[in-house]
């Protein structure tokens, strides 16, 4: 299995699809074993049984990359090898880089907010006041702090 082989499959049988803010890569195929080999080589994604779409057709399966990070990973490896979908893949990679950076920035912000919430809670601030201070739902802050304490066996 090689990335060239996978690029050929993506060009011939694949689709790069955007739903809302998430990009996915799909490959449909009537040979399950081929999709399994592709998935195993790439180390990510899922295979779904579609069944027969028409009574005289063979059973079919669908490989799905499983989200933005996996789609980004795959397209990085095949974009230079694609022919038919090269332009689309280049555009999607650009969008995915921006989206993945947004997601990472949101995670960092949320971690900082949680750290602040824990400090304020140790000062005996009520959850509602913490939520108001940080601009976050107090119930969400409460669940995060309680779950963190449960994980760390502090309760």
C-alpha beads as a LAMMPS data file, in Angstrom:
LAMMPS data file: protein, C-alpha beads

155 atoms
154 bonds

1 atom types
1 bond types

-500.0 500.0 xlo xhi
-500.0 500.0 ylo yhi
-500.0 500.0 zlo zhi

Masses

1 110.0

Atoms # bond

1 1 1 0.000 0.000 0.000
2 1 1 1.286 3.465 -0.881
3 1 1 0.029 7.024 -0.799
4 1 1 0.100 7.025 -4.614
5 1 1 -2.339 4.103 -4.637
6 1 1 -4.630 5.876 -2.156
7 1 1 -4.472 9.091 -4.213
8 1 1 -5.664 7.109 -7.215
9 1 1 -8.595 5.766 -5.218
10 1 1 -9.491 9.240 -3.994
11 1 1 -9.335 10.627 -7.535
12 1 1 -11.430 7.777 -8.951
13 1 1 -13.816 6.688 -6.201
14 1 1 -13.478 9.393 -3.566
15 1 1 -15.268 12.533 -2.514
16 1 1 -14.161 15.444 -0.364
17 1 1 -17.293 16.720 1.354
18 1 1 -17.987 19.699 3.589
19 1 1 -20.905 19.565 6.003
20 1 1 -21.278 22.688 8.097
21 1 1 -17.715 23.334 9.297
22 1 1 -16.426 19.753 9.048
23 1 1 -14.642 18.259 6.050
24 1 1 -14.641 14.540 5.436
25 1 1 -13.053 12.318 2.853
26 1 1 -15.123 9.411 1.540
27 1 1 -14.229 6.475 -0.685
28 1 1 -16.939 4.079 -1.849
29 1 1 -16.069 0.593 -3.004
30 1 1 -17.614 -2.842 -3.502
31 1 1 -14.475 -4.562 -2.198
32 1 1 -14.352 -4.339 1.582
33 1 1 -10.826 -5.747 1.801
34 1 1 -9.392 -2.888 -0.281
35 1 1 -10.967 -0.285 1.999
36 1 1 -9.728 -2.161 5.062
37 1 1 -6.169 -2.145 3.696
38 1 1 -6.434 1.584 2.953
39 1 1 -7.765 2.318 6.440
40 1 1 -5.089 0.176 8.084
41 1 1 -2.338 1.876 6.071
42 1 1 -3.571 5.382 6.953
43 1 1 -4.287 4.470 10.563
44 1 1 -7.561 6.369 10.768
45 1 1 -11.144 6.417 9.602
46 1 1 -14.159 4.150 9.558
47 1 1 -15.759 1.736 7.109
48 1 1 -19.544 1.538 6.863
49 1 1 -21.593 -1.088 5.077
50 1 1 -23.934 0.597 2.614
51 1 1 -25.536 -2.522 1.204
52 1 1 -27.002 -2.801 -2.261
53 1 1 -28.193 0.563 -3.520
54 1 1 -29.992 -1.172 -6.379
55 1 1 -31.118 -4.796 -6.407
56 1 1 -28.778 -5.815 -9.225
57 1 1 -25.693 -4.078 -7.745
58 1 1 -23.102 -5.619 -5.433
59 1 1 -22.912 -4.775 -1.752
60 1 1 -20.940 -1.592 -1.165
61 1 1 -18.884 -0.091 1.635
62 1 1 -17.946 3.485 2.417
63 1 1 -14.685 4.640 3.958
64 1 1 -14.958 7.866 5.963
65 1 1 -11.910 9.742 7.223
66 1 1 -13.746 10.588 10.428
67 1 1 -13.374 14.346 10.713
68 1 1 -11.230 17.387 10.123
69 1 1 -7.966 16.227 11.693
70 1 1 -7.957 12.903 9.842
71 1 1 -8.982 14.534 6.558
72 1 1 -6.147 17.031 6.967
73 1 1 -3.668 14.225 7.672
74 1 1 -4.720 12.234 4.604
75 1 1 -4.851 15.189 2.215
76 1 1 -1.381 16.330 3.313
77 1 1 -0.035 12.983 2.136
78 1 1 -1.902 12.792 -1.180
79 1 1 -2.455 16.362 -2.405
80 1 1 0.657 16.369 -4.638
81 1 1 -0.294 12.980 -6.080
82 1 1 -3.907 13.853 -6.972
83 1 1 -4.900 14.799 -10.512
84 1 1 -8.691 15.165 -10.695
85 1 1 -9.261 16.452 -7.156
86 1 1 -5.958 18.323 -6.653
87 1 1 -7.460 21.817 -6.812
88 1 1 -10.262 20.918 -4.413
89 1 1 -7.853 19.179 -2.026
90 1 1 -5.580 22.243 -1.983
91 1 1 -8.520 24.504 -1.158
92 1 1 -9.785 22.145 1.551
93 1 1 -6.306 21.886 3.110
94 1 1 -6.196 25.658 3.418
95 1 1 -9.615 25.722 5.105
96 1 1 -8.691 22.815 7.373
97 1 1 -5.502 24.520 8.563
98 1 1 -7.543 27.543 9.626
99 1 1 -10.246 25.414 11.270
100 1 1 -7.786 23.205 13.145
101 1 1 -5.996 26.317 14.426
102 1 1 -9.352 27.716 15.613
103 1 1 -10.083 24.463 17.422
104 1 1 -6.642 24.456 19.058
105 1 1 -7.039 28.096 20.141
106 1 1 -10.469 27.310 21.618
107 1 1 -8.997 24.381 23.560
108 1 1 -6.226 26.582 24.961
109 1 1 -8.740 29.262 25.968
110 1 1 -10.984 26.684 27.627
111 1 1 -8.036 25.207 29.555
112 1 1 -7.097 28.667 30.824
113 1 1 -10.704 29.312 31.858
114 1 1 -10.843 26.000 33.706
115 1 1 -7.595 26.771 35.526
116 1 1 -8.983 30.174 36.592
117 1 1 -12.238 28.550 37.672
118 1 1 -10.401 26.043 39.851
119 1 1 -8.397 28.821 41.520
120 1 1 -11.571 30.827 42.172
121 1 1 -13.365 27.765 43.522
122 1 1 -10.514 27.158 45.955
123 1 1 -11.173 30.711 47.182
124 1 1 -14.731 29.525 47.941
125 1 1 -16.365 31.434 45.105
126 1 1 -19.785 29.988 44.203
127 1 1 -20.118 28.406 40.754
128 1 1 -22.547 31.101 39.581
129 1 1 -20.089 33.864 40.409
130 1 1 -17.246 31.972 38.679
131 1 1 -19.408 31.488 35.595
132 1 1 -20.313 35.165 35.518
133 1 1 -16.686 36.212 35.991
134 1 1 -15.418 33.984 33.193
135 1 1 -18.422 34.297 30.885
136 1 1 -19.125 30.568 31.013
137 1 1 -22.228 28.662 32.064
138 1 1 -21.877 27.951 35.780
139 1 1 -23.241 24.413 35.388
140 1 1 -20.551 23.637 32.847
141 1 1 -17.824 24.967 35.172
142 1 1 -19.267 22.939 38.055
143 1 1 -19.267 19.710 36.009
144 1 1 -15.695 20.290 34.869
145 1 1 -14.414 20.920 38.373
146 1 1 -16.325 17.989 39.877
147 1 1 -15.198 15.614 37.099
148 1 1 -11.596 16.772 37.502
149 1 1 -11.820 16.146 41.237
150 1 1 -13.344 12.689 40.683
151 1 1 -10.567 11.774 38.252
152 1 1 -7.920 12.948 40.697
153 1 1 -9.711 11.154 43.620
154 1 1 -10.086 14.392 45.536
155 1 1 -13.765 13.968 46.370

Bonds

1 1 1 2
2 1 2 3
3 1 3 4
4 1 4 5
5 1 5 6
6 1 6 7
7 1 7 8
8 1 8 9
9 1 9 10
10 1 10 11
11 1 11 12
12 1 12 13
13 1 13 14
14 1 14 15
15 1 15 16
16 1 16 17
17 1 17 18
18 1 18 19
19 1 19 20
20 1 20 21
21 1 21 22
22 1 22 23
23 1 23 24
24 1 24 25
25 1 25 26
26 1 26 27
27 1 27 28
28 1 28 29
29 1 29 30
30 1 30 31
31 1 31 32
32 1 32 33
33 1 33 34
34 1 34 35
35 1 35 36
36 1 36 37
37 1 37 38
38 1 38 39
39 1 39 40
40 1 40 41
41 1 41 42
42 1 42 43
43 1 43 44
44 1 44 45
45 1 45 46
46 1 46 47
47 1 47 48
48 1 48 49
49 1 49 50
50 1 50 51
51 1 51 52
52 1 52 53
53 1 53 54
54 1 54 55
55 1 55 56
56 1 56 57
57 1 57 58
58 1 58 59
59 1 59 60
60 1 60 61
61 1 61 62
62 1 62 63
63 1 63 64
64 1 64 65
65 1 65 66
66 1 66 67
67 1 67 68
68 1 68 69
69 1 69 70
70 1 70 71
71 1 71 72
72 1 72 73
73 1 73 74
74 1 74 75
75 1 75 76
76 1 76 77
77 1 77 78
78 1 78 79
79 1 79 80
80 1 80 81
81 1 81 82
82 1 82 83
83 1 83 84
84 1 84 85
85 1 85 86
86 1 86 87
87 1 87 88
88 1 88 89
89 1 89 90
90 1 90 91
91 1 91 92
92 1 92 93
93 1 93 94
94 1 94 95
95 1 95 96
96 1 96 97
97 1 97 98
98 1 98 99
99 1 99 100
100 1 100 101
101 1 101 102
102 1 102 103
103 1 103 104
104 1 104 105
105 1 105 106
106 1 106 107
107 1 107 108
108 1 108 109
109 1 109 110
110 1 110 111
111 1 111 112
112 1 112 113
113 1 113 114
114 1 114 115
115 1 115 116
116 1 116 117
117 1 117 118
118 1 118 119
119 1 119 120
120 1 120 121
121 1 121 122
122 1 122 123
123 1 123 124
124 1 124 125
125 1 125 126
126 1 126 127
127 1 127 128
128 1 128 129
129 1 129 130
130 1 130 131
131 1 131 132
132 1 132 133
133 1 133 134
134 1 134 135
135 1 135 136
136 1 136 137
137 1 137 138
138 1 138 139
139 1 139 140
140 1 140 141
141 1 141 142
142 1 142 143
143 1 143 144
144 1 144 145
145 1 145 146
146 1 146 147
147 1 147 148
148 1 148 149
149 1 149 150
150 1 150 151
151 1 151 152
152 1 152 153
153 1 153 154
154 1 154 155
